[in-house]
Amino acid sequence: MNTEIINIVNDIISVIEGTSVSEKATVKEEADTFRHKFSPDIIDELFRFAKIHQYEDRDTFKESWADWVADSEEMILQETERLRDNNYNGDILVKMFKSTKYYFCHKSMTTKPPATRKTYDGSDRELLDSMDTYILTVAYKLPPKLGFIQFCEMYAKNVGDAKVKKMFKNRHFRIVREHAK
């Protein structure tokens, strides 16, 4: 009985959508491609063209573009065929022009070295334990600012030490949040 109902519902849905269940089964289930990238050869050529004509005004750039398109017709046709096979529906020359004019012209030729990461400066375990004990016993109900000032007075720490202040406030927040659950 349940399979009959499911079949009837599927038939109704297929009539509403205009396709049969058997047609839906034959359709490939592929994820749509939302970003169609150029091949590396085309990217190199577009980048080279962009750097040569980078400082031209728009009209001169368009004239140079038209000349380049005429000279590179075979390569453009191969790329067009490749992108069409990947289900790209837009105008490929427009895509190439926009990429060249607005991306490759402004892209730097030098690569930046990766940012070096700061070394982790661990804290003294005794200091962390004393903070935890103080927060749990005295400063639990106090605002972190007042708790930190009292902690510094009690343990003879410098109130202006930003590292200790940040550690205290983070630990205070974590302990209060953890015990509120």
C-alpha positions in Angstrom: 0.0 0.0 0.0 2.8 2.4 0.9 4.6 1.8 -2.4 1.4 2.6 -4.3 1.0 5.9 -2.5 4.7 6.8 -3.2 4.3 5.9 -6.9 1.1 8.1 -7.2 2.9 11.0 -5.4 5.9 10.7 -7.7 3.6 10.6 -10.8 1.8 13.8 -9.5 5.1 15.5 -8.9 6.4 14.6 -12.3 3.3 15.8 -14.0 3.5 19.1 -12.2 7.2 19.5 -13.1 6.7 18.3 -16.6 9.1 15.4 -16.5 8.6 11.7 -16.0 10.2 9.6 -13.3 12.2 7.7 -15.8 13.6 10.9 -17.3 14.7 12.0 -13.9 16.5 8.7 -13.4 18.5 9.2 -16.6 19.6 12.7 -15.7 23.1 12.8 -14.4 23.4 14.0 -10.8 26.3 16.4 -11.0 27.1 19.4 -9.0 26.9 22.6 -10.9 30.1 24.4 -11.5 29.9 28.0 -10.4 33.5 29.1 -11.2 34.9 28.2 -14.6 38.6 28.7 -14.6 40.8 29.2 -17.7 43.5 26.7 -18.5 47.0 27.6 -17.4 48.2 28.3 -20.9 45.4 30.9 -21.4 46.1 32.4 -18.0 49.8 32.9 -18.9 48.9 34.5 -22.2 46.3 36.8 -20.7 48.7 37.8 -17.9 51.4 38.5 -20.4 49.0 40.6 -22.5 47.8 42.5 -19.4 51.3 43.4 -18.3 52.3 44.6 -21.7 49.2 46.8 -22.1 48.7 47.6 -18.4 49.1 51.4 -18.6 47.1 52.0 -21.8 43.9 54.0 -21.8 40.7 52.1 -22.3 40.4 52.8 -26.1 43.9 51.8 -26.8 43.6 48.7 -24.6 40.5 47.7 -26.6 42.3 48.1 -29.9 45.2 46.0 -28.6 42.8 43.4 -27.3 41.1 43.1 -30.7 44.6 42.6 -32.3 45.5 40.0 -29.7 42.2 38.2 -30.2 42.8 38.1 -34.0 46.3 36.7 -33.5 45.3 34.1 -30.9 42.2 32.8 -32.6 43.2 29.2 -32.5 44.0 29.2 -28.8 40.8 31.1 -28.0 38.8 28.5 -30.0 40.3 25.6 -28.0 39.6 27.4 -24.7 36.0 28.1 -25.9 35.5 24.5 -26.7 36.9 23.4 -23.3 34.7 25.8 -21.4 31.6 24.8 -23.4 32.3 21.2 -22.5 32.4 22.2 -18.9 28.9 23.8 -19.3 29.9 27.4 -19.3 27.1 29.4 -20.9 28.5 33.0 -21.0 30.5 34.9 -23.6 34.0 33.6 -23.2 35.6 36.6 -24.9 33.9 39.0 -22.5 35.1 36.8 -19.6 38.6 36.9 -20.9 38.5 40.7 -21.5 37.2 41.4 -18.0 39.7 39.0 -16.4 42.6 40.7 -18.3 41.5 44.3 -17.8 40.3 44.1 -14.2 42.3 41.3 -12.6 45.5 40.5 -14.5 46.4 44.2 -15.0 46.3 44.8 -11.3 47.8 41.6 -10.2 51.4 41.9 -8.8 54.2 40.0 -10.5 56.0 39.4 -7.2 54.8 36.9 -4.7 54.7 37.9 -1.1 56.5 35.7 1.3 54.2 34.0 3.9 53.9 35.9 7.1 56.1 34.5 9.9 54.2 33.3 12.9 55.0 34.7 16.3 56.5 32.3 18.7 54.2 31.2 21.5 55.3 32.6 24.8 54.0 30.2 27.4 53.0 31.3 30.8 54.2 30.2 34.2 52.1 27.3 35.5 52.2 28.7 39.1 50.8 32.0 37.9 48.0 30.3 36.0 47.1 28.2 39.0 47.1 31.2 41.3 44.8 33.0 38.9 42.4 30.1 38.8 42.4 29.7 42.6 41.9 33.5 43.1 39.1 33.7 40.5 37.3 30.7 42.0 37.5 31.9 45.6 37.5 35.7 45.5 36.9 37.2 42.1 34.1 34.9 40.8 31.4 37.5 41.4 33.5 40.5 40.7 33.9 42.2 37.3 37.2 41.1 35.7 38.6 44.6 35.9 38.3 44.8 39.7 39.3 41.2 40.1 42.5 41.8 38.2 43.4 44.9 40.2 42.9 43.0 43.5 44.9 40.0 42.1 47.8 42.3 41.2 47.8 43.9 44.7 47.6 40.5 46.4 50.3 38.8 44.3 52.5 41.9 43.8 52.1 41.9 40.0 52.3 45.0 37.8 48.8 46.2 36.9 50.2 47.7 33.6 51.4 44.3 32.4 49.1 43.7 29.3 50.0 40.0 29.0 49.1 39.2 32.6 45.9 41.3 32.3 44.8 39.5 29.2 45.5 36.1 30.7 43.6 37.0 33.8 40.5 38.3 31.9 40.5 35.3 29.6 40.7 32.9 32.5 38.0 34.8 34.4 35.7 34.6 31.4 36.3 30.9 30.9 35.9 30.0 34.5 32.7 32.0 35.0 31.2 30.7 31.7 32.2 27.1 32.6 30.6 27.3 36.1 27.5 29.0 34.9 26.4 25.9 32.9 
